[in-house]
Amino acid sequence: MTTDPVIAMPDQWLQMYGQMVRIRAFEEQVNELYTSGKMPGLAHLYIGEEAVAVGTCQALRRDDYITSTHRGHGHCLAKGAAVDRMFAELLGKEPGYCHGKGGSMHIADPETGNLGANAIVGGSTGIAAGAALSAKLRGTDQVAVCFFGDGALGQGLLYEAMNMAALWKLPVIYVCEHNRYGEYTPAGEASAGDPQARPAALGIPTDEVDGQDVREVYAAALRHVARARQGGGPGFLLCHTYRFRGHHVGDINRSYYRSHNEEEQWARERDPIRLLGLGLIQQRMADAAALERIERDVRAEIAAGLEFALAAPYPDPGEVTHHVYA
Ligand SMILES: Cc1ncc(C[n+]2csc(CCOP(=O)(O)OP(=O)(O)O)c2C)c(N)n1
C-alpha cells in the first residue's frame, strides 16, 4: 500500500471501497435481470475492473468530464450516478437517465459530467477531445477523462484525437483499460507493439499501473489530472486489468479464447475489492466489521434502487422522438 501521506486517508479509502462494492453489486443484479429476461438489450459487465473507474474518478471534480465505453456502468457510478436511475435506464423506464431510451450502452448524465457510454469502440475519443477543447476555450480548469479498452488501440479516431489534443495541449487524460481481450481475441493478436509507445510518439506523458490496485490507479490519476488542469496537456494511463465475466452477459463458454485456470487465478488473487479490503485491515484503517457494514448498506441501496426501477413506468410512446438525434 502506498505511504503517500496525501492519500493515506481512511475515510477516502472506505468511500472508494464502497464505490467498488456498489459497482460489483449493481452488476451482479444486472446479470440477474438479464438472465431472468427482465432486461431488454445487452450488458457488458465491468466486474473485476472496478478499481480503474473508482481510482480515476476519485481524482476528479464533479464538474470534470468523462466519456465511457460499451462497458460503462462502472464509469457512470464512479462519477456519481445513482443506482435507482441507472436501473431504470437499463429497464427502459421513464425515470432513467435518458428516459429509458439509452439503455446500458448509452447512459449519459450531464449533471455528473458523464458525456455518455458509447457502443462504438473508440467513438468517445472525439467527444473527450471536444469537451477538453471547450473547457480550454471557456477558460475553465475542467479536465476530461477518456476511458477506453485495449481494443480501441486499433481505431484511427483515437490517434486523430490524441494528435490534436497533444498539439493544442488539451486537458484530456486517456485511460486505457487493458483487460487483455477485445471480445474473443487476445490483445496481442489485435494490436502491435507497446501501447504506451503510441501516445509517447505524440509527446504525451504516459504511466503504467496495476489496474487491480485502486491505490495505484488513484495516485497516478491524481498526477495526470493535476498536470492537465494546470495546462500541461494530455496524459495517458495504461491500467492492467481483467474482466472476470464474459465479453457480454451471454458470453458464458469462454474456454476457446481463455482458460478457466486463468480466470480462476485472477478472481482468487487479483480481485480489486478484496485487495483493498485486505490492505485496509493490514494498515489498521478498517476492520472486517466496518467493511461488512459497507457491504450491507450497499446491498440495501441496490435492493431499493431495483424496486424503484421495477415499479417505474415506461415512457409515453408519444415521446419516442424526443431527445433523439440523427
Ligand atoms: C468501431 C467498432 N468496431 C467493432 C465493434 C464491435 N465490438 C464491440 S465491443 C468490441 C471489443 C472491444 O474491446 P475493448 O476495446 O478492449 O474493450 P473491452 O470490451 O475489452 O472492455 C468490439 C470489437 C464496435 N462496437 N465498434
The ligand as an SDF file (V2000), in Angstrom:
LIG
                    3D

 26 27  0  0  0  0  0  0  0  0999 V2000
  -15.9700    0.5590  -34.2890 C   0  0  0  0  0  0  0  0  0  0  0  0
  -16.4290   -0.7490  -33.6860 C   0  0  0  0  0  0  0  0  0  0  0  0
  -15.8770   -1.9080  -34.1470 N   0  0  0  0  0  0  0  0  0  0  0  0
  -16.2760   -3.0890  -33.6190 C   0  0  0  0  0  0  0  0  0  0  0  0
  -17.2550   -3.1220  -32.6530 C   0  0  0  0  0  0  0  0  0  0  0  0
  -17.6860   -4.4660  -32.0400 C   0  0  0  0  0  0  0  0  0  0  0  0
  -17.1390   -4.5680  -30.6830 N   0  0  0  0  0  0  0  0  0  0  0  0
  -17.8880   -4.2720  -29.6010 C   0  0  0  0  0  0  0  0  0  0  0  0
  -17.0210   -4.4060  -28.1890 S   0  0  0  0  0  0  0  0  0  0  0  0
  -15.6370   -4.8870  -29.0070 C   0  0  0  0  0  0  0  0  0  0  0  0
  -14.3650   -5.2210  -28.2650 C   0  0  0  0  0  0  0  0  0  0  0  0
  -13.8080   -4.0390  -27.5800 C   0  0  0  0  0  0  0  0  0  0  0  0
  -12.6710   -4.3990  -26.8480 O   0  0  0  0  0  0  0  0  0  0  0  0
  -12.0000   -3.3510  -25.9090 P   0  0  0  0  0  0  0  0  0  0  0  0
  -11.9740   -2.0140  -26.5600 O   0  0  0  0  0  0  0  0  0  0  0  0
  -10.6990   -3.9250  -25.4950 O   0  0  0  0  0  0  0  0  0  0  0  0
  -12.9850   -3.2290  -24.6780 O   0  0  0  0  0  0  0  0  0  0  0  0
  -13.4420   -4.3530  -23.6610 P   0  0  0  0  0  0  0  0  0  0  0  0
  -14.6730   -4.9840  -24.2550 O   0  0  0  0  0  0  0  0  0  0  0  0
  -12.3160   -5.3140  -23.5270 O   0  0  0  0  0  0  0  0  0  0  0  0
  -13.7430   -3.6180  -22.4110 O   0  0  0  0  0  0  0  0  0  0  0  0
  -15.8490   -4.9150  -30.3690 C   0  0  0  0  0  0  0  0  0  0  0  0
  -14.8290   -5.2940  -31.3640 C   0  0  0  0  0  0  0  0  0  0  0  0
  -17.8140   -1.8980  -32.2370 C   0  0  0  0  0  0  0  0  0  0  0  0
  -18.7660   -1.8410  -31.3070 N   0  0  0  0  0  0  0  0  0  0  0  0
  -17.3720   -0.7290  -32.7460 N   0  0  0  0  0  0  0  0  0  0  0  0
  1  2  1  0
  2  3  1  0
  2 26  2  0
  3  4  2  0
  4  5  1  0
  5  6  1  0
  5 24  2  0
  6  7  1  0
  7  8  2  0
  7 22  1  0
  8  9  1  0
  9 10  1  0
 10 11  1  0
 10 22  2  0
 11 12  1  0
 12 13  1  0
 13 14  1  0
 14 15  2  0
 14 16  1  0
 14 17  1  0
 17 18  1  0
 18 19  2  0
 18 20  1  0
 18 21  1  0
 22 23  1  0
 24 25  1  0
 24 26  1  0
M  CHG  1   7   1
M  END
$$$$
